[in-house]
Amino acid sequence: MTISYNWRDRQRRDAATLEHLRRRADGGKNNPDNLAVACKACNDGRGAIDWLSYASWRRNEF
């Protein structure tokens, strides 16, 4: 995972991002207990799926 302020580095698929566990579109807030570090690929790929289902899917638990 890459952490950087450089714009080019932030576009990498392994760039570190802050992900909202409960999406802001679903009423989630910017509180620290609603944020997690995730790579850009996971954060972008999650879409409208809740975080627990997405994490289970990524670990092939389904």
C-alpha positions in Angstrom: 0.0 0.0 0.0 1.3 3.4 -0.9 0.7 6.6 1.2 1.6 9.8 -0.5 0.5 13.4 -1.1 1.7 13.2 -4.7 -1.3 13.2 -7.1 0.3 10.6 -9.4 0.9 8.2 -6.4 -2.7 8.6 -5.2 -3.9 7.3 -8.6 -2.1 4.0 -8.2 -4.3 0.9 -7.5 -2.4 0.2 -4.3 -2.7 3.8 -3.0 -4.0 4.1 0.6 -7.4 5.7 0.9 -9.9 6.3 3.7 -13.0 4.3 3.2 -16.3 5.0 4.9 -17.6 1.7 6.5 -21.1 3.0 6.3 -21.3 4.9 3.0 -22.0 8.6 3.1 -24.7 8.0 0.6 -26.4 5.8 3.2 -26.0 8.4 6.0 -22.5 7.5 7.2 -20.5 10.3 8.8 -16.8 11.3 8.8 -16.3 10.1 12.4 -13.1 8.1 13.0 -15.2 5.0 14.0 -16.7 5.0 10.5 -13.4 5.2 8.6 -10.9 2.5 7.6 -7.8 2.4 5.5 -8.2 0.6 2.2 -6.3 0.3 -1.0 -7.8 2.4 -3.8 -8.8 -0.7 -5.8 -10.9 -2.0 -2.9 -12.4 1.4 -2.1 -13.3 2.0 -5.8 -14.5 -1.6 -6.3 -16.9 -1.8 -3.3 -19.6 0.3 -4.9 -23.0 0.0 -3.1 -22.1 -3.2 -1.2 -21.9 -3.0 2.5 -18.4 -3.2 3.9 -18.8 -6.6 5.7 -20.2 -8.3 2.6 -17.5 -6.8 0.4 -14.7 -7.8 2.8 -16.1 -11.4 2.9 -16.4 -11.5 -0.9 -12.8 -10.3 -1.3 -11.6 -13.1 1.1 -13.6 -15.7 -0.9 -15.7 -16.5 2.1 -18.9 -16.8 -0.1 
